Amino acid sequence: MNKNNSILFLVLILLVSGCTSDNKGAGLQFSEKGRQVPVFSGDSAYSYVEAQLNFGPRVPNTEGHKNTRQYLEKKLREYAGSNAVFSQEFTQEVYGESLKMANIIAAFNTTTSDRIMLCAHWDTRPRADEDTERQDEFIPGADDGGSGVAVLLELARILSDNPPPVGVDIVLFDGEDVGKQGDLDHYFLGSRHWSKNPPVPGYKPRFGILLDMVGAEGASFPKEYYSTRFAPNLVNEIWEIADQKGHGDLFLDEEGSPIQDDHYVINQNTEIPVIDIINHTGGKNNIVFAPHWHTHGDDLSIISTETLQAVGDVLLELIYNRI
């Protein structure tokens, strides 16, 4: 994006951000509005996972990362318009290497001050530390990274053709999965940078929804513990929608584990209530991720169009008929 377009993007969002209701919590009240809801395509979302994997692992400072960034920016410009897409570049020293990264942001319906945020991370893990072999090699990241981005790209396509009743900002964070096991200071680099260096000062959407590992066959989405503290009404609304749409086998009506993820960082650094839809089991005291997590098994073979479809169905109902 050239400098003039970047400035125009910021001006557009500055004009409409930071103007939400003074009634604290008003943005977290929901009701059915009787509006028509567009149709999500799990097959289309699947194709976006495949497209990302075709570039190879999206590890910062690699060709796969560079080419994927170009692809994501191109698709979002196609759907949101050239002046509504912005890449927030940043560099950070990690384990002796200077990593060049970028958060990618796209805005839909920039004419309204009433906004929500949807986010995922687009990078992939530079090591397979949960695998039994080739632990120092990059992983494919079909689910961990790829699936959340794919759902958001399909939503972007739909938002382009069906103007939403609320402003929707899609944020793709970089550098989420760089850190070594136990080193949380080097995870969530993109969301840390974004929340501490907001590209739009005063940006305050009603809420945010983070998608992380939302595409695997047999996925399980209990109510992540921190999410139920940050925005309980939003969590309950999403899980109620899922049940009504027949997706209660995925969106489990039970308390999940406390997971430090991009949503946790944003909640710590801003006043934006963000929740996490993330595949896990084990309850509050025993986090268990899927067998493919941080392994070479996180490839296209474990991605399910049905899981992608369920997540997309729920989000579209929320955006178009409950806000």
N, C-alpha and C positions, 0 to 999 in steps of 0.2 A: 504494500500500500504506500502511495506517495505521501509526502508531508502534508500537502493541501487536503487530501482525503482524510488523513488522520485527524487533522484539526477540525474538519467539518463533522466528522463522527463525534468528536468530543463535544462540540458545540451543540449538536442535536440532542445528545443525551443530557448535557448540562441543563438544557432548557426544560427537560421534562423530569429530571430526577430530583430526589430530595423534597418532593412535594406531596408525599403521601399523607393520609389522614392523621390528624393530631390525636385521634382517639387510639390510645395504645391497645394493640391487640385487634383493632378493627380489620386488619389485613388477614387475620387468621380465623375469620368467621365465614362459614360456607353454607350454601343452600342451593337446591336445584333451581335452575333458571328457565328450563324448558327450551333451551337453544339446541339447534342441530349440531351434532358432533361429527367431525370428519372421520374418515376411516383410516386407521393405521395399517401398514403393510409389513408384517413380519418378514416376508420374503425380501422386500426392499431393504429393510434393516440388515438382514443377513448379508446382502450383497455389499453393504458398506463395511461390514466386518471383513469380508473377503478382500475388498479393495485395499484396506489398510494392511492386511497381512501380505499382500502382493509386493509391498514396498520393503518387506523385511522388518526386523525389530526396530521400534521407534525409540532408540536409545540416543540421548543427546550427544552431539558431535559425530553422528554417523550419517551416511548417505540416506539410509532408511528414514531417519528422523527428518532430514532436510526435505526429502521428496514427499514425505507424508504431510509435512507442514504446508507445502505448496498445494497439495491436493485438497487439504481441509480448507485453506483460505479460498481456493478457487470455488469449491462447492458452496461455501457459505456466501461468497459474493454472488454466486449464481442465484441463491435463494433469497438473500436479504438485500442485495444491492451493493454495489461497490462502495458507496459512501456510508454503509452501515456495518462494515467489518473492520476490525482494528486488531493488530497484533502488538502485544505488550512485550517487547524484548527485554531480556535481562541476562546477566552473566554471573555465575557463582563458582567459587573454588570448592571442589568436592574431592577429597582423597587425593590431593595433589594435581588435579586436572581442572582447568578452567572450562566450565560447561556453558555453552551458548544455548539459551532456551527462549521459548516464547509462549505466552498465554494468548489464545485466539478467542476473540470476542465478536459476537454478531448480535445486532439488535433488530427486533421486529416490532412494528407498530410504534415508531418513534414519536408519534403525535400525542401520546398520552403520558401523564406523569405517574399513572398507576401501573407498576411494573412487578414482574416476578423474575427470578433467575433460575435457570436450569444448567447444571454443570456436570463435568466428568473430567477425568485425566486422560490425555492422549499419548503419553509416553509409555514405554515398556521397561520392564525390569532388566538390568544389565547382568543379572546372574540368576542361576536356577538353584538357589540355596535350599529349597525344599525337595530337590530331586536326589536320586541316589547316584547319578552319574552326570558328567559334564556340568558340574555345578558352577564353573567359571564362565559359561557361555550364556549369551543372551537368550531370552525366552520369546516365543511368538506373541504372547499377549492377546490372544483372541478374545478372551473373556475379561481379563484384568487390563482394562484400558479400551480394548477394541469394541466391546459390546456397549458400553455406556456412550461412547462417541457415535456408534452406529445408530442407536435409538435417537440421539439428538439430531443427527443428520436427517433421519427420516422425519422427525418432527419439524425440522427447518424446511424441508420440502413441502410439508403440509401447511405450515404457517405462511409460506409464500403464496400458496394458492387459496388459502382461507384466512383472511385477516382476523387475528384473535381479538377477543373483547378486552384484552389487557395487554400492556407492553410485555414482551418476552425477550429476555436477554440470555443468550447461550454463551457460556464461558467454558472453554476447554483449557484445563490447566496442564502445564508441563512440569516435569521433574517431580512427580508424585512418588515414584518408585525407585529413586536413586539410592537411598540409604541402605546400609547393611543391617542385618538383623539386630534389633535392640537399639539401633542408633536413630532414634526418632528425630533428632535435630537435622538429619539430612533426608528425611522424607518430606513430602508436601511442599516442595520448594516453590512451585508455581502459585499455590494458594497463599503461602506465606508472603510472597512478594506482592501479589495482587491485593491482599488485605492490608498490608502495611504501606503500599504505594498505590492507592486507588487511582486508576486512570481517569476516573470521574469523581472528583472530590464531592463528598456529601451524598454519594449514591446510596439510596435506601429503598430497595424493593420491598414488597410485602414480606416475601420469604424466598428461600432458595431450596432447591432439591438437587442432591448429589446422586448420581448413578454410578455404582462401582460393582463390577462383576454381576451384570444383570442379563446374561445371555445363555447361561449353561443349561443343558438338559437336567431336569431334576433339581433345579435351583430352589432355595429356601430363603424367604425374606421375612424373618421375624421383625418385630419393632425394635430397631437398634436402640440401645439404652439411652445414649446421649440425646438422640433425636426426640425421644419421648419427654426429655427435660427441656430441650430447646424450643420445641413447637408441638406440644401434645395434640392440639386441635388439628393441625395439619396431618400428623401421623394418623390419627384416628379417621380422618376424612378419607385419606388415600386407601387405608386398609378396608374401610367400609365400601368404597367404590369397588375395590378388587373383589370383595365378597359378592357384591351385587352382580358383578359381571362374570361370576363363576371361576374366579382365580384365587379362591381361598386356599387352594392346595399349595399355592406359591407364597402368597402374602399371609403368613401365619399370624393369627390373633394371639400372640404371646410375646412376652418380653425377651428381647435379644441381648446380645453381649454389648458391653461398652467398647466401641471401636474408635480409636484415634485415626481420623481420616481427614480429607480436605474440609469437610463440614465442621469438624471440631476446631480446626485452625481458624476458620472464618468466624465462628462463634466466639472464639477467644479474642480476636482482634477487631471485630466490628460489632455493630448492633443488629446485624442481619440474622434472623433465625433460619438456620439451614438444617435440613434433615438428610439422612443417608439411607437410600435403598441399596442394600448390599447383601449378597449371598453368604450366609453363614448359619451355623447351628451352635449348640452348646450352652446357651443360656448365659446368665450374668457372670458366672465365675469360671467359665471354661469355653473360650472362643475356639471354634472349629471351623476352618474354611474348607472349601471343596478340595478333593484329592489333586486336582490339576493346579491348584494355587502355587505360584512361584516354581513351577516345573515346566519341562519341555512339553508336557501333556496339555498345556493351555494353548491348543491349536484349534483349527476350524472344526475338527471332528466332534468337539464337545459343545458346539454352539447349536441352540435349538430355536427354530423360527417361532415355536409356540411360546417359549419364554420371552423372547423379544416382543412378540405380539401382545402378551399379557401386560408387560410394563408399558408399552405404548398405548394400549387401550385405556389403561388407568389414567395416565397423564393427560391424554386428550380429553377425557371426560372431566377431569379436574379443571383444565384450562378453559374449555369452551362452555361448560354447563354448570360449574359449581362456584366460580369466582364472581 
